[in-house]
Amino acid sequence: MAVIPFSIPENNGVSRVKIEVFDFLGKKVATLIDEDLAPDFYTTQWIASDGDYSGGLYTYKMVVAGAAGIEAQSGKIILNK
């Protein structure tokens, strides 16, 4: 399981948030969130045991679209199996 914390700043207002997980070849393997969220602190989790995922390096990409514009962020997840 991987936990991804993130926050939506007050100046963004309600924002569209999308977090996706990709394998090392760039293939999307999961969408964790794709919804409108109010400003606050959040966490989401990827429970890899719910699917047929092999161990290795995965990346996630988070895109937040709000009043302040569009921001993107990415990170790494190492899955040990």
FENFEN-V252854 format. One record per helix or strand of 3 or more residues. SS is the DSSP state (hx for helix, st for strand). FROM is the first residue (numbers start at 1). TO is the last residue. Records with the same first field share a line. If there is no record, write none. Layout:
SS->FROM-TO / FROM-TO
This chain:
st->2-8 / 15-22 / 28-37 / 40-46 / 56-66 / 69-79
hx->10-12 / 48-50
